[in-house]
Amino acid sequence: MSINLKKLTGTTAAVLLCALYLGDFAIAADAPVKAAIGEQSKAEESGKNSQKRIDQMDDAVVGIVANYRQALTETSSLKDYNDQLATQTKSQDEEIAALNGQLAEIDKTAREVTPLMSNMLATLDTFVKLDTPFLPDERAKRIAGLKEMMGRADISVSEKYRRIVEGYQIESEYGRTIEAYQGKVDDKTVDFIRAGRVALLYQTLDGKETGFWDADAKAWKIDNSFEMEAKSGLKIAKKQAAPDFLFVPVHAPVEAK
């Protein structure tokens, strides 16, 4: 479009020139504005990205702080636990030391007790052999069992000692009881009557022969004068009669040498 400025009046020409100038100025000024707007948009976009990164970093920091606090809590808990374990370990070490000391004492005691038990058993064996010969097989078997036990490794020292003491108790009990049992005297089956360790009498099953153990002669002696005493004693021992006084042959005491 072309305009002939010469044909326009002065005022009109001036207005037109002003309009043309402003239009050119607007066109010329539009590029920097658009550029500024673009930069602003880029800055805002960059700001958004930066804020996003800041938020992400903030979340990461919060997580790290939380993990750190948790680690501190676990560390404190582990320290308390380790302190407790240290205390328990010290107590266990002290207990182990005490047990080792006790074991050493036990070994020492075992070394001292074993000869003592052997002497006790030998004494018991001699006593039974020298004693009135009642229940000879039963008592000999008990002594033999104790001797066999002493050589066994699977029986503790305490158990060996207990059984030997039990043997002494059984022998001691014989001195306070009355007992009837059957056995042999010179190939004859007889009823024996044991009155503690005071007397040991016998009577044949048909009642025709009565006798007693003569401690002085170390032999059986026939004496039918004790026939009724033997019969009464057998009834009492078998609980067929009430306890009563018995007249029995008694070995005269002798002075110990």
Protein Blocks (a to p, Z undefined) as FASTA:
>chain_A
ZZdfklpcfklmmmmmmmmmmmmmmmmmmmmmmmmmmmmmmmmmmmmmmmmmmmmmmmmm
mmmmmmmmmmmmmmmmmmmmmmmmmmmmmmmmmmmmmmmmmmmmmmmmmmmmmmmmmmmm
mmmmmmmmmmccehklmmmmmmmmmmmmmmpckbcfklmmmmmmmmmmmmmmmmmcccdd
dddeehiacddddehjlbccdddfklpaccdddfklopacddfklmmmmmmmmmmmnopa
ccdddddddddddddZZ
